Amino acid sequence: MLQQDTSYKIFGKEIKIELPEFREIKNDKNPYILGEIEKEGKRYTIYQGKNGLSIVPFSPDIYLDLILNLKTKEKDDGIFVDGNKEGFCILDVQGGKIKKILLYENKSTSNKNEFLAILYAYRIFKEEIKKGKNIFSDSKFAIDKTKKLYGIEAKKVKAHSGNLWNTIADTLLKNIVLFKNLKNQRKYWNKLEFVKFILWR
């Protein structure tokens, strides 16, 4: 039996979880618990925390299935980037759903990877940006630097709390090594990509 679409509010946004394996749970003692997913005899609890959607115990494939099957009522559209000392993440969001996840491993400073994330997002999505699609970043440093050096505009979002897509990108980055093991799975071929690039030749 397929799970009916279920709506929740996260950071003021109404979202629907469209994952058939998701089962809603009403928990009066802990209203932050949304439900659970059972896979291969193991149960994973889905809850809303300060970093958006979380899973206990954490499972990279369950997390990917979850975020690729949620949709915002507002039908958000944009390119959401984040960076840390391990690399950067870019989410291409269309119609309130994640269309593509780009991850890049690069041990460096957080500022440099936030900066590179905006530059790479502009390179890949240049045509969409020209048509009005926006890049969103939580790094004022990276936003100011890319504008000053290259004239690339990006909009500021609150870091790690308050923006659904930013918190998802943050979770992907914090677990980047785990997600790398999933890149060759067929069901993620068109959704998850680890990128390699050279900005300056």
C-alpha positions as CSV (number, residue, x, y, z in Angstrom):
1,M,0.0,0.0,0.0
2,L,1.4,3.4,-1.0
3,Q,1.8,6.1,1.7
4,Q,-0.4,9.1,1.0
5,D,1.3,12.4,0.6
6,T,1.8,14.0,4.0
7,S,2.2,17.8,4.7
8,Y,4.4,19.4,7.3
9,K,5.8,22.9,8.1
10,I,9.5,23.3,8.3
11,F,11.0,26.8,8.7
12,G,7.5,28.2,7.8
13,K,7.4,26.3,4.5
14,E,4.8,23.7,3.9
15,I,6.4,20.5,2.5
16,K,5.0,17.2,1.3
17,I,6.9,13.9,1.7
18,E,6.1,11.9,-1.4
19,L,8.1,8.8,-0.5
20,P,6.0,5.6,-0.5
21,E,8.1,4.0,2.3
22,F,7.4,6.9,4.7
23,R,4.9,6.2,7.5
24,E,3.6,9.1,9.5
25,I,3.8,8.9,13.3
26,K,1.9,11.0,15.8
27,N,4.0,11.4,18.9
28,D,2.5,13.6,21.6
29,K,5.6,13.4,23.8
30,N,7.9,14.5,20.9
31,P,6.0,16.5,18.3
32,Y,9.2,16.9,16.3
33,I,9.0,13.2,15.2
34,L,7.4,13.1,11.8
35,G,7.5,9.4,11.0
36,E,9.6,6.5,10.1
37,I,11.0,4.5,7.2
38,E,11.6,0.8,7.4
39,K,14.2,-0.8,5.2
40,E,15.6,-4.4,5.3
41,G,14.1,-4.9,8.8
42,K,15.6,-1.7,10.3
43,R,13.6,1.4,11.3
44,Y,14.7,5.0,10.7
45,T,13.1,7.8,12.5
46,I,12.5,11.0,10.6
47,Y,12.2,14.2,12.7
48,Q,12.4,17.9,12.4
49,G,15.4,19.5,14.1
50,K,17.2,22.8,14.0
51,N,18.9,21.6,10.8
52,G,15.7,20.8,9.1
53,L,15.0,17.1,8.4
54,S,17.1,14.6,10.2
55,I,17.3,10.8,10.3
56,V,18.2,8.5,13.3
57,P,20.2,6.4,12.9
58,F,21.6,8.3,9.9
59,S,21.6,6.5,6.6
60,P,22.9,8.2,3.4
61,D,20.6,6.4,1.0
62,I,17.5,6.9,3.2
63,Y,18.4,10.6,3.5
64,L,18.8,10.9,-0.3
65,D,15.5,9.1,-1.0
66,L,13.8,11.4,1.5
67,I,15.1,14.8,0.2
68,L,14.6,13.7,-3.5
69,N,10.9,13.0,-2.7
70,L,9.9,16.1,-0.8
71,K,8.3,19.1,-2.4
72,T,7.4,22.6,-1.1
73,K,4.0,24.0,-1.6
74,E,5.5,27.3,-2.7
75,K,7.3,25.5,-5.6
76,D,10.6,27.0,-4.8
77,D,13.1,27.7,-7.6
78,G,16.8,28.5,-7.3
79,I,20.3,27.3,-7.0
80,F,21.3,26.8,-3.3
81,V,25.0,26.5,-2.5
82,D,27.0,25.7,0.6
83,G,30.6,25.1,1.4
84,N,32.8,23.9,4.3
85,K,36.3,22.6,4.9
86,E,35.5,19.4,3.0
87,G,34.1,20.9,-0.2
88,F,30.9,22.3,-1.5
89,C,27.3,21.4,-2.4
90,I,25.0,22.8,-5.0
91,L,21.3,22.0,-5.1
92,D,19.3,22.8,-8.3
93,V,15.7,23.2,-7.1
94,Q,12.9,23.5,-9.6
95,G,9.2,23.6,-8.8
96,G,9.8,22.9,-5.1
97,K,11.8,19.7,-5.7
98,I,15.5,18.9,-5.9
99,K,16.4,18.2,-9.6
100,K,20.1,17.8,-9.1
101,I,22.7,17.5,-6.4
102,L,26.3,18.5,-7.2
103,L,29.0,17.7,-4.6
104,Y,32.7,18.6,-4.8
105,E,35.4,17.3,-2.5
106,N,38.1,19.9,-1.8
107,K,39.9,20.2,1.5
108,S,40.4,23.9,1.9
109,T,38.9,26.8,4.0
110,S,35.1,27.2,4.3
111,N,35.4,30.7,2.7
112,K,37.2,29.4,-0.4
113,N,34.7,26.5,-0.9
114,E,31.7,28.9,-0.5
115,F,33.3,31.1,-3.1
116,L,34.0,28.3,-5.5
117,A,30.5,27.0,-5.0
118,I,29.0,30.3,-6.4
119,L,31.5,30.4,-9.3
120,Y,30.8,26.8,-10.3
121,A,27.0,27.2,-9.9
122,Y,27.2,30.2,-12.3
123,R,29.3,28.2,-14.8
124,I,26.9,25.3,-14.9
125,F,23.6,27.2,-14.7
126,K,24.6,30.4,-16.6
127,E,21.7,30.2,-19.0
128,E,19.1,29.7,-16.3
129,I,20.6,32.6,-14.3
130,K,20.4,34.9,-17.3
131,K,16.7,34.1,-17.4
132,G,16.2,35.1,-13.8
133,K,17.1,32.1,-11.7
134,N,18.9,33.0,-8.5
135,I,21.9,31.6,-6.6
136,F,21.4,31.5,-2.8
137,S,24.4,31.3,-0.4
138,D,24.8,31.7,3.4
139,S,28.2,33.3,3.0
140,K,28.4,37.1,2.9
141,F,32.1,36.8,2.2
142,A,31.6,34.6,-0.9
143,I,28.7,36.7,-2.1
144,D,30.6,40.0,-1.8
145,K,33.8,38.5,-3.4
146,T,32.1,37.0,-6.5
147,K,30.2,40.2,-7.1
148,K,33.4,42.3,-6.8
149,L,35.7,40.1,-8.9
150,Y,33.3,38.7,-11.5
151,G,30.0,40.6,-11.2
152,I,28.1,37.5,-10.2
153,E,25.1,38.1,-8.0
154,A,23.9,35.8,-5.3
155,K,21.3,36.2,-2.6
156,K,21.9,35.8,1.1
157,V,20.1,33.2,3.2
158,K,20.4,32.4,6.9
159,A,23.1,29.9,7.7
160,H,22.1,26.4,8.8
161,S,18.8,27.4,10.3
162,G,15.8,29.0,8.7
163,N,16.2,27.8,5.1
164,L,15.2,24.3,4.1
165,W,17.5,23.9,1.1
166,N,20.5,25.4,2.9
167,T,20.1,22.9,5.7
168,I,19.9,20.0,3.3
169,A,23.0,21.2,1.5
170,D,24.7,21.5,4.9
171,T,23.8,17.9,5.8
172,L,25.0,16.6,2.5
173,L,28.4,18.3,3.0
174,K,28.8,17.1,6.5
175,N,28.4,13.5,5.3
176,I,30.1,13.9,1.9
177,V,32.2,10.8,2.2
178,L,29.2,8.6,2.8
179,F,27.3,10.0,-0.2
180,K,30.3,9.3,-2.4
181,N,29.6,5.6,-2.0
182,L,26.2,6.1,-3.6
183,K,27.1,8.0,-6.8
184,N,27.2,4.8,-8.9
185,Q,23.9,3.5,-7.8
186,R,21.5,3.5,-10.8
187,K,18.6,5.2,-9.1
188,Y,20.9,8.2,-8.3
189,W,22.6,8.5,-11.7
190,N,20.7,11.6,-12.9
191,K,20.3,13.1,-9.4
192,L,23.7,12.9,-7.6
193,E,27.0,13.9,-9.2
194,F,30.5,14.4,-7.8
195,V,32.1,17.1,-9.9
196,K,35.7,17.7,-11.0
197,F,36.7,21.0,-12.5
198,I,39.5,23.5,-13.0
199,L,38.4,27.1,-12.7
200,W,41.6,28.7,-14.0
201,R,43.6,27.3,-16.8
